[in-house]
Structure formats: C-alpha cells, structure tokens
C-alpha cells in the first residue's frame, strides 16, 4: 500500500533518536523526547490551498525538522508515518 498526500500535505517518517545520553546513560522509551527530525516519504501536488497558491518546497528523500506536535500519525504496513502540512515543516537539513 502507498500513501499519496493531497494538497499541501507531506508524508514523513520520524528518524530514530539516540537511546543514550552524552554521559552514556541508556534512556527507556518513555523518557525519550519525541523526535523532530524526519525523512520525507511523499509530497502532495500543492496548488490552490485555502484560496492561496502553494508551491511545494520539499522533495522525497529530504531530511526535515518539523513542529513538535504537528501532524497526524498513521500506521501502514507496520510502519509509522506522520502526515503534516508543508507549513508545519520548519527547515530542510542539508
């Protein structure tokens, strides 16, 4: 199955966070911060969204930083994805 986002939506997959601190302490999953870095999996077509022209600025494969509590989490084929609006993406990591 494949996700195809509509409008200005982007499908991202969160990158795993480090499980140990700089001091070498292993963190349980409940103590880890929610990751804010992700990889772009699919990009919507853009176009007219809420009466405004939206040009998509990210592409598949980009590593991005997104708003901490943005988007809708979706599980598909045992993989977890997040669907966000392009405006919830704060930066592209180069």
N, C-alpha and C positions, 0 to 999 in steps of 0.2 A: 504494500500500500504506500502511496506517496501523498505528501501534503502539498497543496498548491494554494498559497495565500492569495487573498483578494485585496484590491485597492492598495493602500499604503502599508499593508501588513508584511512582516518579515518573520520567518520561522528560524529560530536559533536553538542551539544546543549548548547548554552550560558546560564550561570546561571545569574539570575537577580541581578542587582546591587542595592545597598541601595539607597532609594529615599530621604533620609535626611542626612544632614551633621552632623558632631560630635556636632556642636553647635545647632542643631535642626532645621536648615533651610531646608524646603522642596524644592527639585530640580525639575524643569519641565523636561520632557523627552528630550527636545532639549539641555539641559545643562549637561546631564549625559554623563560620559565618556563611550566609547564603552567597554563592559566587555571583560576581557581577561581570565576569568576562565570559564570552560565548563565541561560538563559531556560527556564521550564517549558513543555513542549510538550504533555504529557498527564499525568493524575493517576489513580492507581488508586482503587478504591472504599473502601479502608480496611477497617473491620470487625474481626473477630477474627483476630489475627495472633499466633502462638506463645502462644495462651491469654490474650492481653490485648486489650482493646478499643482500636483505633487510630482516632482521628479525624484526617482529612486536613486539614492546616492551610495548604497551599499550593494555588494555583489556576493554571489555564492562563494564561500571559502574565506571571506573576510573575518578577522578576529575583531570583535567589538566589545565595548563596555556599555552596559545598559543600566537603566534605573533599577534600583534595588528591588522594588516590589511591583515592577511593571509586568504587564502581560498576563496571558492565560496559559497555565501548564496543561500539557496534553501528553498522554501516554499512547504510543502507537508501536506495535510490533516489539514490545518490551523495551522500547527506547523512550526517554522523556525529552520532550521538546517544549519550547516556550514560544507562543505567538505574540509578538509585540507590534505596536505601530512604529513606523520609522522614527517618529518624533521621540520615542522612548529610548532610542539609541543615542548615547551621549558622544561617543567617539569611535573611530576606527583605529585599531592598534597596528602600527606599521613596523 
